[in-house]
Every structure is written in C-alpha cells, then in structure tokens.
C-alpha cells in the first residue's frame, strides 16, 4: 500500500502537477479475447444482445474448452439483420471503418467477415473492478470515468515525477497486465485535458508523456476534434472560420473567440487551445445523467415522417441503454428533448419506480413522454435522456429483468 504523504514544508518546492489518463485497450473486445484467444488478430465486433447463433455455438461445443472452439464455427457479421448497435470492436475490425455506436447492419456492409460476439457486461464489470483496485493500491487518488478509463493523480505518488510520470505509468501497466492479461494506454500531462489527448498517442499498450513545453510541438498540430469537448458540430463551425488544428485555434484572440462562439464557450476554447485545465481528479465523481440526441438533415414531421422518426427514436434509446450498460449505471428518470423548426425546444420526463438500463423499457417510457409533448410543428432535433443514475450494483434493479409491460400505441 502507498505511504501517506504530508504537506511539504514551506521551504520545499511543490512537485509539478502530473495527471494521468489511463484507457484500457479495446476493453470489451480484449476481455472476450481472454475467453477466445484463437480470435486474436481477427476482426471481431461486440454488440447486440445474446442471439440464437451464440447459444448454438456453445451448445455445439459444450464439451470443448472455449479456447479450442474452431474459428470457422463462430457467427459472422455477414448477413446480420436487426437494430443492434456495436459496443466495441477489435483494432483489426476498426481498420475497416467499424466503430462503437455504429449500427450492426452498417458494420456488416463494411466488414462482413468480422466475427460477431454478444456483450457480457457482468464480465466486463468484473475486470473493470480488478484493474481499478490495482490502480488504487498504487496511486489512491483516482477518478472513475466509466468501465474502461480513469484519471489518476501522480503528483504525490512515489515515482510519479520520475521521467515525467513514465516510471509509475509503466509500473501500473505491468501490474494490470500481470493480474488480468489486459493492456492499457496511459497519457501523463500537467492536467486532465492534455492527459486524455496523450493517452491516444501510442495505442495500444503505449505511454505518452506531455510537459508544458511540449504544447507547441505535440498538441498544436492536432485536429481540434482531439480536444475532449469539441464535437462534430463545434468542429464544423471552427472549420467554417478556417480553424482546423489546435494551433490555429490557439492563434485566435480571446475576444474574437468570445464574440464568435459566446463568452463561456469562447473562453473555454481559448484555455483548451493553450493547454489550460485546472479541474481536480475527483475520487467521488458520479454522472448525473446520460443522453443521446441527433439533429436531422431535414426537418421531420411526426405524422408524415413517422417511420423515419420511429427508427431514429429507437436507435437513440438503444444507444443510451448501451452507454448505461457499458459504464455500469441504471436510471429512474427517462426523458425526451424536442427542438422545432423555429428553434424552440421542449423537454418531458417521467420517473419510474425501479432503475433500468433496458433499451425496451427506455423506449417505452420515452414514448410516453412524447405523448405529453406538442408534435404539430416540424422537428429538427430529437433527444433521449436517462437521469437519476445509480451504479447498477447498488440500485434496486440490479440483476433484475424489467417486467414485461402491456404495449401502448406509439406515436412513432
């Protein structure tokens, strides 16, 4: 166990702030490869629920160790039909453009030869708890950011300053691999913003160190999307102003950014481009809600575009459910957000008796919320949100299946 540290005397220089972002490499897929090592190096996609093909595989090889099941017998993504969404994919599958949150049918067109495995959230949470326990034994100040990533404060930990944090990062990597057989990538920097970017530099199983002096040569050449918090819409707006790299963003004056993007967003963009982030590593941080939303390419009408809206609505509910399950949370308040063609927005939500992360239940309750919202105007945005979150293992619905409810007529 680490030795507790007292505050340094006044005549001792405080250590340089060193924050690490640790990201498990293709976590769900890597856990599956522990079970099925014969699939290593092959394109593998994890997603959807348990299917007949998966059950048939295990029945067919009931007397065979899992690691000896022939590769040719695993179900393929080719020919998949359904509304399932990818949870994750191996690096071999990602080479074909396949990625998280993509529909399985779309992925089947990009990489039909990929092997399709069902998700096993119980197993993923088991390994998540194992690797986090290893980290806190070495470096106790850790912020949980979901099932497969954390922030760690290296500043006062023995070895946390050596080689900019590389020594401690290597120790943690080795300890996790020795215990679980899983690899991770680590970025160490003066703050969380830069550490998260750095953890992507040398994936998989890499370590990247960023110092304040590295901002111009290492960070500024990167695309603005590499800043956590700049999404596709913000990136598109930046590009309209000729800003594609972080360096180009850093070259803009603060006042121009505030005038162009608003005072709050402009100030944040300026700070982020200059590598400034004073957020602490919060050991008790818990998400309040999770949501998904989409802005349509053209305004849609609840009646005339019912089929298209229905498919989009279902997909959003499935994506929120997958986010919850991936991060190990369940929620009790389910809501929707609508933005109309006049840019006015409304929200509606319902709180249910038991926590859930079930896509069907989220879809049912969100559908009830829709019935309470005006739908006479055309829509430009639709969103689904689940709030009042709790860790699954602490909630009233842990390991319970949602009771089947009578179906009601749906708006779309």
C-alpha positions in Angstrom: 0.0 0.0 0.0 1.3 3.5 -0.7 2.7 5.5 2.2 0.6 8.6 3.2 2.1 11.9 2.3 2.0 15.0 4.5 2.1 18.5 3.1 5.6 19.7 2.2 7.4 22.2 4.4 7.3 25.9 3.3 10.9 25.8 2.1 10.4 22.8 -0.2 9.3 23.4 -3.7 5.9 21.8 -4.5 6.1 18.9 -7.0 5.0 19.6 -10.6 1.4 18.5 -11.2 1.3 15.2 -13.1 -2.1 13.8 -14.1 -2.6 10.5 -15.9 -5.4 9.3 -18.1 -5.5 5.5 -18.3 -7.6 3.9 -21.1 -8.0 0.2 -21.4 -7.2 -1.0 -24.9 -10.4 -2.1 -26.8 -11.6 -3.2 -23.3 -14.7 -5.4 -24.1 -13.0 -7.0 -27.1 -9.9 -7.7 -25.1 -11.9 -9.3 -22.3 -13.5 -11.5 -24.9 -10.1 -12.5 -26.3 -9.1 -13.7 -22.9 -12.0 -16.2 -23.3 -11.4 -16.8 -27.0 -7.6 -16.3 -27.6 -8.0 -18.1 -31.0 -9.7 -14.9 -32.3 -6.6 -12.7 -31.6 -5.6 -10.6 -34.6 -9.0 -11.1 -36.3 -11.8 -8.5 -36.9 -14.2 -9.0 -34.0 -17.3 -6.9 -33.2 -19.0 -6.9 -29.8 -22.7 -5.8 -29.9 -26.4 -6.6 -29.7 -28.0 -9.0 -27.2 -27.5 -12.7 -27.0 -28.6 -14.4 -30.2 -29.5 -17.9 -31.3 -26.3 -18.2 -33.2 -24.3 -17.6 -30.0 -26.3 -20.1 -28.0 -26.0 -22.7 -30.8 -22.2 -22.3 -30.8 -22.0 -23.0 -27.1 -24.4 -26.0 -27.3 -22.5 -27.4 -30.3 -19.2 -27.2 -28.4 -20.5 -27.9 -24.9 -17.7 -30.5 -24.3 -15.0 -28.3 -25.8 -12.9 -25.7 -23.9 -13.7 -22.2 -25.1 -10.2 -21.6 -26.3 -10.4 -24.6 -28.6 -13.6 -23.8 -30.4 -12.7 -23.6 -34.2 -12.7 -20.1 -35.6 -14.8 -21.2 -38.5 -17.7 -22.0 -36.2 -18.1 -18.5 -34.8 -21.1 -16.5 -36.2 -20.1 -13.7 -38.6 -21.4 -10.2 -39.1 -22.2 -11.0 -42.7 -25.9 -11.1 -43.3 -26.8 -9.6 -39.9 -30.3 -8.1 -39.8 -31.7 -6.1 -36.8 -31.3 -2.9 -34.9 -28.4 -3.8 -32.8 -25.5 -1.4 -32.1 -21.8 -2.0 -31.8 -20.4 -1.7 -28.3 -16.8 -2.0 -29.3 -14.6 -3.7 -31.9 -11.0 -5.0 -32.1 -8.4 -2.9 -33.7 -8.4 -5.3 -36.7 -12.1 -4.6 -37.2 -11.6 -0.8 -36.8 -9.3 -0.9 -39.9 -12.5 -1.3 -41.9 -14.1 1.8 -40.5 -16.2 -0.1 -37.9 -16.6 1.6 -34.6 -18.6 2.0 -31.3 -22.2 3.1 -31.6 -22.4 2.1 -35.3 -25.4 0.1 -36.3 -24.5 -3.6 -36.8 -26.2 -3.7 -40.2 -24.0 -0.8 -41.4 -20.9 -2.5 -40.0 -21.9 -5.7 -41.8 -21.5 -3.9 -45.1 -18.1 -2.5 -44.1 -16.7 -5.7 -42.7 -18.9 -8.8 -43.4 -16.1 -11.2 -42.4 -16.0 -9.9 -38.8 -16.8 -12.3 -36.1 -19.9 -11.1 -34.0 -20.0 -11.8 -30.3 -22.6 -10.8 -27.8 -21.9 -8.3 -24.9 -21.2 -9.7 -21.4 -21.4 -6.7 -19.1 -21.1 -8.7 -16.0 -17.7 -10.0 -17.1 -16.6 -6.5 -18.2 -17.5 -5.0 -14.9 -15.6 -7.8 -13.1 -12.4 -6.9 -14.9 -13.1 -3.2 -14.5 -13.2 -3.6 -10.7 -10.0 -5.7 -10.9 -7.9 -3.2 -12.8 -9.2 -0.2 -10.7 -8.4 -2.0 -7.5 -4.8 -2.5 -8.8 -4.5 1.2 -9.6 -5.7 2.5 -6.2 -3.3 0.2 -4.4 -0.5 2.0 -6.2 -2.0 5.5 -6.6 -5.0 6.1 -4.4 -6.3 9.4 -6.0 -8.3 8.0 -8.9 -11.3 9.4 -10.8 -13.6 6.8 -12.3 -14.7 7.8 -15.8 -16.6 4.6 -16.7 -15.9 0.9 -17.0 -12.7 1.2 -19.0 -11.0 4.6 -18.2 -9.8 6.6 -15.2 -7.8 9.7 -14.3 -5.1 9.3 -11.7 -3.2 12.0 -9.8 0.5 11.0 -10.0 1.7 14.2 -8.3 2.5 13.0 -4.8 2.8 9.2 -5.5 6.3 7.7 -5.3 7.7 7.5 -8.9 5.0 9.9 -10.1 7.6 12.5 -11.0 10.3 10.3 -12.4 10.7 10.6 -16.2 7.6 12.8 -16.2 5.5 10.0 -14.8 6.6 7.3 -17.2 8.1 5.2 -14.4 4.8 5.0 -12.5 2.8 4.5 -15.6 4.9 1.6 -16.6 4.5 0.1 -13.1 0.7 0.3 -13.3 0.6 -1.1 -16.9 2.7 -4.1 -15.8 0.6 -4.7 -12.6 -2.6 -4.7 -14.6 -1.3 -7.0 -17.3 0.2 -9.4 -14.8 -3.1 -9.7 -12.9 -5.6 -9.6 -15.8 -3.8 -10.2 -19.1 -5.2 -6.9 -20.3 -3.2 -4.0 -21.8 -3.9 -0.2 -21.3 -2.6 3.0 -22.7 -1.5 5.9 -20.4 -1.0 9.6 -21.1 0.6 11.8 -18.4 0.5 15.5 -18.5 0.1 18.7 -16.3 -3.8 18.3 -16.4 -6.7 16.1 -17.4 -7.3 17.8 -20.8 -3.8 17.1 -22.1 -3.6 13.7 -20.4 -6.6 12.4 -22.2 -5.2 13.5 -25.5 -1.8 11.9 -24.7 -3.4 8.5 -23.9 -4.3 8.2 -27.6 -0.8 8.9 -28.9 0.6 5.4 -28.7 -2.3 2.9 -28.6 -2.4 0.1 -27.9 -0.2 -0.6 -24.7 1.6 2.8 -25.0 2.7 5.5 -22.7 2.9 9.2 -23.7 4.4 12.0 -21.6 3.5 15.6 -22.2 5.1 18.6 -20.5 4.1 22.2 -20.6 6.9 22.8 -23.1 5.5 20.2 -25.4 2.3 22.1 -26.2 3.5 23.7 -29.4 5.3 20.7 -31.0 3.0 17.9 -29.8 -0.5 19.4 -29.2 -0.9 22.3 -31.6 -0.5 20.2 -34.8 -3.5 18.0 -33.8 -7.0 18.4 -35.1 -9.4 20.4 -32.9 -11.6 17.3 -32.5 -8.8 15.8 -30.4 -9.9 18.2 -27.6 -12.3 16.4 -25.4 -15.5 18.5 -25.6 -15.2 19.6 -29.2 -17.8 17.5 -31.1 -18.7 17.3 -34.8 -20.9 20.4 -34.8 -18.4 22.6 -33.0 -15.6 21.3 -35.2 -17.7 22.1 -38.3 -18.2 25.7 -37.1 -14.5 26.1 -36.4 -13.7 24.9 -39.9 -16.1 27.5 -41.3 -13.7 30.0 -39.8 -10.6 28.3 -41.2 -9.7 26.7 -37.9 -8.7 23.0 -38.3 -5.8 22.5 -35.9 -5.4 23.3 -32.2 -2.5 25.6 -33.1 -4.8 27.6 -35.4 -7.3 27.8 -32.6 -4.6 29.0 -30.2 -3.6 31.8 -32.6 -7.1 33.4 -32.3 -7.5 36.2 -29.8 -9.7 35.6 -26.7 -12.1 38.4 -27.6 -12.6 37.1 -31.1 -13.5 33.6 -29.8 -15.9 35.0 -27.2 -17.6 37.2 -29.8 -17.8 34.3 -32.3 -18.8 31.4 -30.0 -20.2 33.2 -27.0 -18.4 34.3 -23.8 -18.4 31.0 -22.0 -17.6 28.7 -24.9 -15.1 31.2 -26.4 -13.2 31.4 -23.1 -13.1 27.6 -22.8 -11.8 27.2 -26.4 -9.0 29.7 -25.7 -8.0 27.9 -22.5 -8.2 24.5 -24.0 -6.1 25.5 -27.1 -3.4 26.8 -24.7 -3.5 23.5 -22.6 -5.1 25.1 -19.6 -7.2 23.0 -17.3 -7.4 23.2 -13.5 -10.0 20.5 -12.9 -9.1 18.3 -10.0 -9.1 14.5 -10.0 -12.4 13.8 -8.2 -12.4 10.4 -6.4 -16.2 10.5 -5.8 -17.4 11.8 -9.2 -20.6 10.2 -10.4 -22.5 11.1 -13.6 -25.9 12.7 -13.1 -27.4 11.6 -16.4 -26.6 10.2 -19.9 -28.2 11.3 -23.1 -28.1 10.9 -26.9 -29.6 13.3 -29.4 -29.5 13.9 -33.1 -30.1 16.8 -35.4 -31.9 15.8 -38.6 -30.5 16.7 -42.1 -34.0 18.0 -42.9 -36.9 18.9 -40.6 -39.2 16.0 -40.0 -42.9 15.8 -39.2 -44.3 13.5 -36.6 -47.0 12.1 -38.9 -45.6 12.3 -42.4 -42.2 11.1 -41.4 -43.4 8.7 -38.7 -41.4 5.7 -39.9 -38.1 7.6 -40.2 -38.6 9.2 -36.8 -39.5 5.9 -35.2 -36.3 4.3 -36.4 -34.2 7.2 -35.2 -36.1 7.3 -31.8 -35.5 3.6 -31.3 -31.8 3.9 -32.2 -31.3 6.8 -29.7 -32.9 4.7 -26.9 -30.7 1.7 -27.8 -27.6 3.9 -27.7 -28.4 5.4 -24.3 -29.0 1.9 -23.0 -25.7 0.7 -24.3 -23.9 3.8 -22.8 -25.5 3.0 -19.4 -24.7 -0.7 -19.5 -21.1 0.0 -20.7 -20.5 2.3 -17.8 -22.4 0.2 -15.2 -25.3 2.6 -14.4 -29.0 2.4 -14.3 -31.5 5.3 -14.1 -35.1 6.1 -13.0 -35.9 9.3 -14.8 -36.4 9.0 -18.6 -37.0 12.0 -20.7 -37.1 13.3 -24.3 -36.0 16.6 -25.9 -37.5 18.1 -29.0 -36.3 21.1 -31.0 -38.7 22.5 -33.6 -38.1 24.2 -36.9 -38.4 27.6 -35.1 -35.5 26.5 -32.8 -37.8 26.4 -29.7 -37.2 23.4 -27.5 -39.3 21.4 -25.1 -38.4 18.6 -22.7 -40.6 16.0 -21.0 -39.7 13.3 -18.5 -41.1 10.5 -16.3 -39.7 8.9 -13.2 -40.3 5.2 -12.9 -40.4 3.1 -9.7 -37.3 1.0 -10.5 -33.9 1.8 -12.0 -33.3 0.4 -15.5 -30.8 0.3 -18.3 -33.0 -1.8 -20.6 -33.4 -0.4 -24.1 -37.0 -1.7 -24.5 -38.1 -0.1 -21.2 -36.3 3.2 -22.0 -38.1 3.2 -25.4 -41.5 2.5 -23.8 -41.2 5.3 -21.2 -39.7 7.8 -23.7 -42.6 7.1 -25.9 -45.0 8.1 -23.1 -43.0 11.3 -22.7 -43.6 12.0 -26.4 -47.4 11.8 -25.9 -47.1 14.8 -23.5 -45.2 17.0 -26.0 -46.6 19.1 -28.8 -46.0 17.5 -32.2 -47.8 19.8 -34.6 -44.6 21.5 -35.7 -41.8 20.1 -37.7 -38.8 18.7 -35.8 -35.1 19.5 -36.3 -33.7 17.6 -33.2 -34.7 14.6 -31.1 -33.0 13.5 -27.9 -33.4 10.8 -25.2 -32.1 11.2 -21.7 -31.9 8.9 -18.6 -31.3 10.6 -15.3 -31.3 9.9 -11.5 -28.5 7.5 -12.1 -27.1 4.9 -9.7 -24.3 2.3 -10.0 -26.0 -0.9 -11.2 -24.8 -3.0 -8.3 -26.3 -0.5 -5.8 -29.6 0.0 -7.4 -33.0 -1.6 -6.8 -33.0 -3.3 -10.2 -29.5 -4.9 -10.0 -29.5 -8.2 -11.9 -33.3 -8.0 -12.3 -35.0 -8.1 -15.7 -37.6 -5.4 -16.4 -41.1 -6.8 -16.1 -42.9 -7.1 -19.4 -45.4 -4.2 -19.6 -48.5 -4.1 -21.8 -47.8 -2.3 -25.1 -49.5 1.0 -25.8 -49.9 2.7 -29.2 -46.8 4.6 -30.1 -46.6 8.0 -31.8 -43.6 6.9 -33.9 
